[in-house]
Amino acid sequence: MIWLTAFGALAVGIILGLVIATRLNVSPSKIKDLESQIRQLKDSHSEYRDSVSDHFGMTAELVQHMTESYRDVYQHLASGAQDLCSGEVASKLLPADSDAVFDTAHYSEEPNPIAPPRDYAAKQSPDQKGALSEDFGIDKTTPVNDEEIALPQTK
């Protein structure tokens, strides 16, 4: 009887395995199709990355050409202003140095740079107590009398 039960369970397992395998449709041709799709997707992704790289390379070249053209125009205007205008007017309009517009160092040399607001009071000297000190603003040399403390009178 045990052998019959074991053989019956084996037969049921084989039948269920075949049914599940046919339902999943795991055939070698399907696996090859999926692998080819993956290869195609990898190739298209690689082409896309190359395209993006080429695009940004071309953009950098065009911006470089545009900057050089702008410098040429600026240099032309500066030389024309110096030739056609008085020296004082020409220096106010356009600096003679062709790279003066592209130089950012003149922005940092401002006499009064704008500083962000501070969340503390600056010390006048290093020996001065800071605003967060426990005895800041307290004069300990004069004792306080009860008479000097005026209590508010209620009516």
Secondary structure, DSSP 8 states (H G I E B T S, - for coil): -HHHHHHHHHHHHHHHHHHHHHHHT--HHHHHHHHHHHHHHHHHHHHHHHHHHHHHHHHHHHHHHHHHHHHHHHHHHHHHHHHHS-HHHHHHHS-SSTTTTT--HHHHT-SS------SS---SSTTS--TTSTTTT---SS---TTTS------
